Amino acid sequence: MPTAGTSSSGEFACATASQRTLKDLRTKRKGQPVFVVGHVLERKGAEATFEVFNVRLAVVKFSDGTLLGYDPVELLLPTEIDDKGVAYFEIRQCSKCDQQFPLTAEEAQGEVEPTECPDCANESGLRTDS
Ligand SMILES: [Zn+2]
């Protein structure tokens, strides 16, 4: 079933310490706002909404109506969604591996923003948010 793990009701997800991309979400809801970092150059850095799964690709819809399929790890979650449903993205580039990653609301409001993606931070053992 291409729609497995999707739902059209409930709240949309924001980035947390343990979930930063669409892949991390157990339930991926239609309409979930995402930030695209994928392979299609002219769409890189664009905001889109998750529609449905097509085989293993997450199909997203851009504001101009274009539908494209992405690996769910290429779709970053918003940092915050306000009470009107508008998603805000705080995307940073890792100083080590150049991957882009979303800040969590906590990180965005903290005094010091992380400069490494969660993977690199875990590897170098610099995580202090125990
Ligand atoms: Zn990194």
Backbone and ligand atoms as CSV (ligand in chain L), in Angstrom:
chain,resi,resn,atom,element,x,y,z
A,1,MET,N,N,0.831,-1.212,0.000
A,1,MET,CA,C,0.000,0.000,0.000
A,1,MET,C,C,0.863,1.260,0.000
A,2,PRO,N,N,0.737,2.080,-1.008
A,2,PRO,CA,C,1.566,3.294,-1.067
A,2,PRO,C,C,1.223,4.290,0.027
A,3,THR,N,N,0.066,4.174,0.628
A,3,THR,CA,C,-0.313,5.161,1.635
A,3,THR,C,C,-0.016,4.686,3.052
A,4,ALA,N,N,0.646,3.546,3.195
A,4,ALA,CA,C,0.942,3.036,4.532
A,4,ALA,C,C,1.740,4.059,5.326
A,5,GLY,N,N,1.373,4.202,6.566
A,5,GLY,CA,C,2.095,5.125,7.429
A,5,GLY,C,C,1.730,6.570,7.207
A,6,THR,N,N,0.692,6.811,6.432
A,6,THR,CA,C,0.279,8.197,6.235
A,6,THR,C,C,-1.086,8.417,6.869
A,7,SER,N,N,-1.394,9.642,7.109
A,7,SER,CA,C,-2.669,9.991,7.713
A,7,SER,C,C,-3.023,11.384,7.251
A,8,SER,N,N,-4.298,11.701,7.168
A,8,SER,CA,C,-4.684,13.034,6.728
A,8,SER,C,C,-5.227,13.866,7.882
A,9,SER,N,N,-5.107,13.352,9.098
A,9,SER,CA,C,-5.591,14.138,10.227
A,9,SER,C,C,-4.499,14.248,11.283
A,10,GLY,N,N,-4.715,15.131,12.235
A,10,GLY,CA,C,-3.742,15.294,13.301
A,10,GLY,C,C,-2.799,16.430,13.025
A,11,GLU,N,N,-1.822,16.600,13.888
A,11,GLU,CA,C,-0.914,17.731,13.808
A,11,GLU,C,C,0.321,17.385,12.992
A,12,PHE,N,N,0.900,18.405,12.412
A,12,PHE,CA,C,2.136,18.196,11.674
A,12,PHE,C,C,3.317,18.249,12.627
A,13,ALA,N,N,4.394,17.594,12.214
A,13,ALA,CA,C,5.544,17.445,13.090
A,13,ALA,C,C,6.567,18.555,12.877
A,14,CYS,N,N,7.307,18.849,13.955
A,14,CYS,CA,C,8.445,19.753,13.887
A,14,CYS,C,C,9.702,18.955,14.220
A,15,ALA,N,N,10.841,19.546,13.925
A,15,ALA,CA,C,12.111,18.877,14.216
A,15,ALA,C,C,12.300,18.731,15.722
A,16,THR,N,N,12.776,17.574,16.139
A,16,THR,CA,C,13.166,17.359,17.531
A,16,THR,C,C,14.550,16.733,17.518
A,17,ALA,N,N,15.106,16.519,18.699
A,17,ALA,CA,C,16.440,15.933,18.775
A,17,ALA,C,C,16.487,14.561,18.111
A,18,SER,N,N,15.378,13.847,18.108
A,18,SER,CA,C,15.399,12.496,17.538
A,18,SER,C,C,14.716,12.403,16.181
A,19,GLN,N,N,14.052,13.444,15.727
A,19,GLN,CA,C,13.448,13.414,14.388
A,19,GLN,C,C,13.687,14.724,13.684
A,20,ARG,N,N,14.423,14.646,12.569
A,20,ARG,CA,C,14.765,15.869,11.835
A,20,ARG,C,C,14.369,15.797,10.373
A,21,THR,N,N,14.111,14.605,9.879
A,21,THR,CA,C,13.684,14.477,8.483
A,21,THR,C,C,12.372,13.710,8.429
A,22,LEU,N,N,11.753,13.730,7.266
A,22,LEU,CA,C,10.485,13.021,7.096
A,22,LEU,C,C,10.654,11.528,7.383
A,23,LYS,N,N,11.825,10.998,7.114
A,23,LYS,CA,C,12.082,9.586,7.332
A,23,LYS,C,C,11.907,9.210,8.807
A,24,ASP,N,N,12.230,10.157,9.691
A,24,ASP,CA,C,12.175,9.870,11.129
A,24,ASP,C,C,10.747,9.792,11.677
A,25,LEU,N,N,9.798,10.289,10.914
A,25,LEU,CA,C,8.421,10.304,11.416
A,25,LEU,C,C,7.764,8.952,11.251
A,26,ARG,N,N,7.169,8.464,12.310
A,26,ARG,CA,C,6.469,7.186,12.206
A,26,ARG,C,C,5.204,7.362,11.377
A,27,THR,N,N,4.481,8.419,11.632
A,27,THR,CA,C,3.280,8.709,10.845
A,27,THR,C,C,3.513,9.973,10.034
A,28,LYS,N,N,3.514,9.806,8.724
A,28,LYS,CA,C,3.763,10.934,7.832
A,28,LYS,C,C,2.427,11.437,7.320
A,29,ARG,N,N,2.095,12.650,7.689
A,29,ARG,CA,C,0.768,13.161,7.356
A,29,ARG,C,C,0.773,13.952,6.059
A,30,LYS,N,N,-0.255,13.714,5.269
A,30,LYS,CA,C,-0.443,14.489,4.039
A,30,LYS,C,C,-0.545,15.958,4.411
A,31,GLY,N,N,0.256,16.773,3.725
A,31,GLY,CA,C,0.264,18.197,4.034
A,31,GLY,C,C,1.385,18.604,4.967
A,32,GLN,N,N,2.144,17.620,5.460
A,32,GLN,CA,C,3.285,17.931,6.331
A,32,GLN,C,C,4.252,18.865,5.599
A,33,PRO,N,N,4.551,20.031,6.181
A,33,PRO,CA,C,5.508,20.928,5.525
A,33,PRO,C,C,6.931,20.372,5.633
A,34,VAL,N,N,7.667,20.447,4.545
A,34,VAL,CA,C,9.056,19.985,4.529
A,34,VAL,C,C,9.928,20.972,3.765
A,35,PHE,N,N,11.233,20.882,4.028
A,35,PHE,CA,C,12.243,21.697,3.348
A,35,PHE,C,C,13.079,20.740,2.517
A,36,VAL,N,N,13.123,20.984,1.204
A,36,VAL,CA,C,13.722,20.022,0.286
A,36,VAL,C,C,15.226,20.276,0.123
A,37,VAL,N,N,16.037,19.259,0.400
A,37,VAL,CA,C,17.482,19.399,0.177
A,37,VAL,C,C,17.964,18.412,-0.879
A,38,GLY,N,N,17.046,17.857,-1.636
A,38,GLY,CA,C,17.360,16.744,-2.529
A,38,GLY,C,C,18.136,17.094,-3.778
A,39,HIS,N,N,18.126,16.129,-4.674
A,39,HIS,CA,C,18.989,16.090,-5.850
A,39,HIS,C,C,18.565,17.026,-6.972
A,40,VAL,N,N,17.328,17.501,-6.962
A,40,VAL,CA,C,16.861,18.329,-8.074
A,40,VAL,C,C,17.284,19.773,-7.812
A,41,LEU,N,N,18.302,20.212,-8.561
A,41,LEU,CA,C,18.953,21.484,-8.250
A,41,LEU,C,C,18.018,22.682,-8.186
A,42,GLU,N,N,17.131,22.801,-9.168
A,42,GLU,CA,C,16.287,24.004,-9.198
A,42,GLU,C,C,15.258,24.025,-8.072
A,43,ARG,N,N,15.103,22.870,-7.389
A,43,ARG,CA,C,14.145,22.821,-6.277
A,43,ARG,C,C,14.846,22.803,-4.924
A,44,LYS,N,N,16.162,22.790,-4.951
A,44,LYS,CA,C,16.899,22.681,-3.708
A,44,LYS,C,C,16.664,23.893,-2.822
A,45,GLY,N,N,16.354,23.644,-1.556
A,45,GLY,CA,C,16.116,24.749,-0.648
A,45,GLY,C,C,14.695,25.268,-0.705
A,46,ALA,N,N,13.825,24.590,-1.444
A,46,ALA,CA,C,12.439,25.027,-1.541
A,46,ALA,C,C,11.603,24.379,-0.438
A,47,GLU,N,N,10.499,25.021,-0.131
A,47,GLU,CA,C,9.553,24.428,0.794
A,47,GLU,C,C,8.471,23.728,0.000
A,48,ALA,N,N,7.987,22.618,0.547
A,48,ALA,CA,C,6.969,21.832,-0.133
A,48,ALA,C,C,6.125,21.127,0.916
A,49,THR,N,N,5.102,20.426,0.471
A,49,THR,CA,C,4.309,19.642,1.413
A,49,THR,C,C,4.282,18.190,0.971
A,50,PHE,N,N,4.344,17.310,1.958
A,50,PHE,CA,C,4.297,15.882,1.693
A,50,PHE,C,C,2.892,15.489,1.252
A,51,GLU,N,N,2.838,14.680,0.182
A,51,GLU,CA,C,1.546,14.223,-0.313
A,51,GLU,C,C,1.305,12.764,0.015
A,52,VAL,N,N,2.185,11.890,-0.464
A,52,VAL,CA,C,1.920,10.461,-0.385
A,52,VAL,C,C,3.199,9.708,-0.717
A,53,PHE,N,N,3.248,8.428,-0.390
A,53,PHE,CA,C,4.384,7.611,-0.804
A,53,PHE,C,C,4.109,6.952,-2.125
A,54,ASN,N,N,5.118,6.955,-2.983
A,54,ASN,CA,C,5.046,6.252,-4.251
A,54,ASN,C,C,6.222,5.277,-4.257
A,55,VAL,N,N,5.953,3.995,-4.032
A,55,VAL,CA,C,6.966,2.991,-3.794
A,55,VAL,C,C,7.802,3.462,-2.600
A,56,ARG,N,N,9.102,3.781,-2.796
A,56,ARG,CA,C,9.889,4.206,-1.641
A,56,ARG,C,C,10.138,5.700,-1.611
A,57,LEU,N,N,9.562,6.404,-2.568
A,57,LEU,CA,C,9.775,7.845,-2.624
A,57,LEU,C,C,8.618,8.593,-1.977
A,58,ALA,N,N,8.961,9.644,-1.277
A,58,ALA,CA,C,7.942,10.522,-0.724
A,58,ALA,C,C,7.624,11.573,-1.776
A,59,VAL,N,N,6.388,11.618,-2.203
A,59,VAL,CA,C,5.992,12.590,-3.209
A,59,VAL,C,C,5.609,13.889,-2.506
A,60,VAL,N,N,6.253,14.990,-2.912
A,60,VAL,CA,C,5.934,16.283,-2.323
A,60,VAL,C,C,5.381,17.215,-3.384
A,61,LYS,N,N,4.607,18.175,-2.926
A,61,LYS,CA,C,3.986,19.151,-3.818
A,61,LYS,C,C,4.572,20.521,-3.523
A,62,PHE,N,N,5.010,21.195,-4.576
A,62,PHE,CA,C,5.546,22.539,-4.428
A,62,PHE,C,C,4.434,23.567,-4.619
A,63,SER,N,N,4.724,24.809,-4.240
A,63,SER,CA,C,3.674,25.831,-4.276
A,63,SER,C,C,3.173,26.090,-5.692
A,64,ASP,N,N,3.961,25.759,-6.709
A,64,ASP,CA,C,3.500,25.943,-8.088
A,64,ASP,C,C,2.741,24.724,-8.609
A,65,GLY,N,N,2.502,23.755,-7.738
A,65,GLY,CA,C,1.714,22.600,-8.124
A,65,GLY,C,C,2.522,21.413,-8.620
A,66,THR,N,N,3.831,21.583,-8.788
A,66,THR,CA,C,4.685,20.502,-9.268
A,66,THR,C,C,4.793,19.398,-8.219
A,67,LEU,N,N,4.703,18.148,-8.661
A,67,LEU,CA,C,4.867,16.996,-7.776
A,67,LEU,C,C,6.180,16.308,-8.100
A,68,LEU,N,N,6.986,16.039,-7.071
A,68,LEU,CA,C,8.243,15.337,-7.280
A,68,LEU,C,C,8.449,14.324,-6.158
A,69,GLY,N,N,9.153,13.221,-6.490
A,69,GLY,CA,C,9.431,12.205,-5.486
A,69,GLY,C,C,10.828,12.360,-4.915
A,70,TYR,N,N,10.946,12.211,-3.594
A,70,TYR,CA,C,12.234,12.346,-2.912
A,70,TYR,C,C,12.425,11.211,-1.925
A,71,ASP,N,N,13.685,10.915,-1.678
A,71,ASP,CA,C,14.025,10.063,-0.546
A,71,ASP,C,C,13.621,10.832,0.717
A,72,PRO,N,N,12.896,10.180,1.641
A,72,PRO,CA,C,12.432,10.923,2.826
A,72,PRO,C,C,13.555,11.539,3.665
A,73,VAL,N,N,14.799,11.060,3.542
A,73,VAL,CA,C,15.894,11.690,4.303
A,73,VAL,C,C,16.263,13.047,3.710
A,74,GLU,N,N,15.794,13.335,2.484
A,74,GLU,CA,C,16.098,14.614,1.843
A,74,GLU,C,C,15.056,15.687,2.178
A,75,LEU,N,N,14.102,15.324,3.012
A,75,LEU,CA,C,13.024,16.244,3.350
A,75,LEU,C,C,13.124,16.597,4.829
A,76,LEU,N,N,13.489,17.845,5.106
A,76,LEU,CA,C,13.716,18.262,6.488
A,76,LEU,C,C,12.439,18.800,7.111
A,77,LEU,N,N,12.316,18.575,8.399
A,77,LEU,CA,C,11.126,19.017,9.123
A,77,LEU,C,C,11.270,20.482,9.541
A,78,PRO,N,N,10.130,21.170,9.702
A,78,PRO,CA,C,10.196,22.567,10.127
A,78,PRO,C,C,10.662,22.710,11.575
A,79,THR,N,N,11.245,23.852,11.862
A,79,THR,CA,C,11.660,24.157,13.231
A,79,THR,C,C,10.441,24.468,14.093
A,80,GLU,N,N,9.520,25.210,13.508
A,80,GLU,CA,C,8.305,25.586,14.237
A,80,GLU,C,C,7.138,25.715,13.286
A,81,ILE,N,N,5.943,25.468,13.796
A,81,ILE,CA,C,4.715,25.747,13.045
A,81,ILE,C,C,3.858,26.634,13.939
A,82,ASP,N,N,3.485,27.801,13.432
A,82,ASP,CA,C,2.728,28.714,14.298
A,82,ASP,C,C,1.254,28.317,14.362
A,83,ASP,N,N,0.486,29.075,15.153
A,83,ASP,CA,C,-0.905,28.668,15.377
A,83,ASP,C,C,-1.784,28.828,14.148
A,84,LYS,N,N,-1.242,29.483,13.103
A,84,LYS,CA,C,-1.995,29.562,11.852
A,84,LYS,C,C,-1.573,28.464,10.883
A,85,GLY,N,N,-0.674,27.621,11.322
A,85,GLY,CA,C,-0.246,26.515,10.477
A,85,GLY,C,C,0.893,26.865,9.539
A,86,VAL,N,N,1.498,28.047,9.727
A,86,VAL,CA,C,2.620,28.441,8.877
A,86,VAL,C,C,3.904,27.828,9.423
A,87,ALA,N,N,4.637,27.141,8.538
A,87,ALA,CA,C,5.864,26.459,8.972
A,87,ALA,C,C,7.070,27.382,8.813
A,88,TYR,N,N,7.945,27.354,9.810
A,88,TYR,CA,C,9.190,28.123,9.758
A,88,TYR,C,C,10.364,27.162,9.782
A,89,PHE,N,N,11.300,27.399,8.878
A,89,PHE,CA,C,12.455,26.511,8.772
A,89,PHE,C,C,13.722,27.260,9.155
A,90,GLU,N,N,14.478,26.701,10.077
A,90,GLU,CA,C,15.809,27.218,10.399
A,90,GLU,C,C,16.780,26.120,9.984
A,91,ILE,N,N,17.333,26.266,8.789
A,91,ILE,CA,C,18.187,25.226,8.235
A,91,ILE,C,C,19.644,25.655,8.350
A,92,ARG,N,N,20.488,24.774,8.834
A,92,ARG,CA,C,21.916,25.080,8.955
A,92,ARG,C,C,22.723,24.033,8.194
A,93,GLN,N,N,23.932,24.450,7.815
A,93,GLN,CA,C,24.819,23.526,7.123
A,93,GLN,C,C,25.881,23.041,8.092
A,94,CYS,N,N,26.092,21.740,8.134
A,94,CYS,CA,C,27.064,21.166,9.054
A,94,CYS,C,C,28.475,21.614,8.675
A,95,SER,N,N,29.244,22.024,9.677
A,95,SER,CA,C,30.604,22.503,9.403
A,95,SER,C,C,31.544,21.351,9.076
A,96,LYS,N,N,31.120,20.124,9.346
A,96,LYS,CA,C,31.983,18.965,9.109
A,96,LYS,C,C,31.678,18.264,7.794
A,97,CYS,N,N,30.409,17.914,7.586
A,97,CYS,CA,C,30.074,17.084,6.423
A,97,CYS,C,C,29.265,17.844,5.373
A,98,ASP,N,N,28.978,19.135,5.613
A,98,ASP,CA,C,28.234,19.959,4.667
A,98,ASP,C,C,26.781,19.539,4.459
A,99,GLN,N,N,26.288,18.591,5.227
A,99,GLN,CA,C,24.877,18.238,5.148
A,99,GLN,C,C,24.058,19.360,5.763
A,100,GLN,N,N,22.874,19.550,5.225
A,100,GLN,CA,C,21.986,20.523,5.847
A,100,GLN,C,C,21.082,19.821,6.840
A,101,PHE,N,N,20.763,20.511,7.906
A,101,PHE,CA,C,19.890,19.931,8.923
A,101,PHE,C,C,19.043,21.041,9.544
A,102,PRO,N,N,17.837,20.678,10.019
A,102,PRO,CA,C,16.978,21.689,10.637
A,102,PRO,C,C,17.278,21.821,12.124
A,103,LEU,N,N,17.195,23.041,12.633
A,103,LEU,CA,C,17.302,23.232,14.070
A,103,LEU,C,C,15.973,22.874,14.710
A,104,THR,N,N,16.010,22.395,15.945
A,104,THR,CA,C,14.780,22.267,16.706
A,104,THR,C,C,14.434,23.647,17.254
A,105,ALA,N,N,13.198,23.815,17.696
A,105,ALA,CA,C,12.780,25.111,18.239
A,105,ALA,C,C,13.687,25.501,19.403
A,106,GLU,N,N,14.048,24.522,20.213
A,106,GLU,CA,C,14.926,24.774,21.355
A,106,GLU,C,C,16.297,25.280,20.914
A,107,GLU,N,N,16.855,24.622,19.894
A,107,GLU,CA,C,18.176,25.019,19.401
A,107,GLU,C,C,18.143,26.409,18.787
A,108,ALA,N,N,17.045,26.704,18.065
A,108,ALA,CA,C,16.936,28.007,17.409
A,108,ALA,C,C,16.836,29.131,18.434
A,109,GLN,N,N,16.261,28.832,19.596
A,109,GLN,CA,C,16.097,29.854,20.623
A,109,GLN,C,C,17.254,29.867,21.618
A,110,GLY,N,N,18.103,28.845,21.536
A,110,GLY,CA,C,19.221,28.761,22.462
A,110,GLY,C,C,20.276,29.820,22.176
A,111,GLU,N,N,21.170,30.003,23.108
A,111,GLU,CA,C,22.202,31.028,22.926
A,111,GLU,C,C,23.240,30.590,21.900
A,112,VAL,N,N,23.538,29.302,21.887
A,112,VAL,CA,C,24.535,28.788,20.954
A,112,VAL,C,C,23.874,27.765,20.036
A,113,GLU,N,N,23.922,28.066,18.748
A,113,GLU,CA,C,23.363,27.127,17.780
A,113,GLU,C,C,24.365,26.026,17.475
A,114,PRO,N,N,23.876,24.822,17.258
A,114,PRO,CA,C,24.804,23.761,16.858
A,114,PRO,C,C,25.396,24.051,15.481
A,115,THR,N,N,26.677,23.766,15.299
A,115,THR,CA,C,27.318,23.986,14.008
A,115,THR,C,C,27.547,22.675,13.275
A,116,GLU,N,N,27.272,21.569,13.947
A,116,GLU,CA,C,27.414,20.256,13.320
A,116,GLU,C,C,26.057,19.572,13.291
A,117,CYS,N,N,25.856,18.735,12.253
A,117,CYS,CA,C,24.614,17.992,12.165
A,117,CYS,C,C,24.573,16.955,13.294
A,118,PRO,N,N,23.400,16.435,13.603
A,118,PRO,CA,C,23.292,15.485,14.724
A,118,PRO,C,C,24.219,14.275,14.578
A,119,ASP,N,N,24.404,13.794,13.357
A,119,ASP,CA,C,25.280,12.632,13.139
A,119,ASP,C,C,26.717,12.952,13.531
A,120,CYS,N,N,27.222,14.073,13.060
A,120,CYS,CA,C,28.602,14.455,13.366
A,120,CYS,C,C,28.749,14.760,14.858
A,121,ALA,N,N,27.756,15.430,15.422
A,121,ALA,CA,C,27.808,15.764,16.845
A,121,ALA,C,C,27.859,14.494,17.684
A,122,ASN,N,N,27.092,13.501,17.268
A,122,ASN,CA,C,27.116,12.225,17.994
A,122,ASN,C,C,28.483,11.567,17.902
A,123,GLU,N,N,29.058,11.634,16.692
A,123,GLU,CA,C,30.345,10.980,16.476
A,123,GLU,C,C,31.447,11.613,17.287
A,124,SER,N,N,31.454,12.946,17.329
A,124,SER,CA,C,32.537,13.613,18.035
A,124,SER,C,C,32.244,13.727,19.524
A,125,GLY,N,N,31.082,13.242,19.945
A,125,GLY,CA,C,30.784,13.197,21.367
A,125,GLY,C,C,30.609,14.561,21.988
A,126,LEU,N,N,30.204,15.547,21.167
A,126,LEU,CA,C,30.084,16.914,21.682
A,126,LEU,C,C,28.689,17.229,22.183
A,127,ARG,N,N,27.826,16.277,22.083
A,127,ARG,CA,C,26.446,16.548,22.529
A,127,ARG,C,C,26.405,16.752,24.028
A,128,THR,N,N,25.767,17.822,24.415
A,128,THR,CA,C,25.707,18.107,25.843
A,128,THR,C,C,24.277,18.173,26.338
A,129,ASP,N,N,23.334,17.917,25.442
A,129,ASP,CA,C,21.931,18.046,25.858
A,129,ASP,C,C,21.395,16.756,26.474
A,130,SER,N,N,22.073,16.290,27.450
A,130,SER,CA,C,21.683,15.015,28.069
A,130,SER,C,C,20.485,15.206,28.984
L,1,ZN,ZN,ZN,27.642,16.554,9.725
